[in-house]
Amino acid sequence: MQAKGFIAHCPYELGDRVEVAIIDGMAITGYPRKAGTALMTITDIFAIHSVKKGTVTFLYELDGKKQMQLIPWRELVGGAKA
C-alpha cells in the first residue's frame, strides 16, 4: 500500500453559518434570492481525496443532519469560480 498526502484549504470552518438554498438535492450558496434559503451551521467537514484524479472535494454536514457539497451559484450559472 502506498501512502498519499494532500494539502487542501477549506473555505469554511466548523461553526460557520452559511445561507443555503437546497435545489434539486444541491446545497447552493450565493443564491440571488432570499426566498427559499436557510441559514445553516456547518457542524462537520469531510475532505474526500481522489488519488487517481489528484483532487480534494469538501462535503459539509449542515445543522448536524445533511452531508452536502456546497456549490457556489456562480459556478452553476457558468460564471467565474469562487
RAJOWO-V916869 format. One record per backbone hydrogen bond with DSSP energy under -1.0 kcal/mol. NH is the residue of the N-H (numbers start at 0). CO is the residue of the C=O. If there is no record, write none. Layout:
<<NH/CO> <NH/CO>>
This chain:
<<14/41> <15/12> <17/39> <19/37> <20/27> <22/25> <25/22> <27/20> <28/70> <36/33> <37/19> <39/17> <41/15> <42/60> <45/58> <47/56> <49/54> <53/49> <56/47> <58/45> <59/67> <60/43> <61/65> <62/40> <64/61> <65/61> <67/59> <70/26> <72/28> <75/71> <76/72> <78/73>>
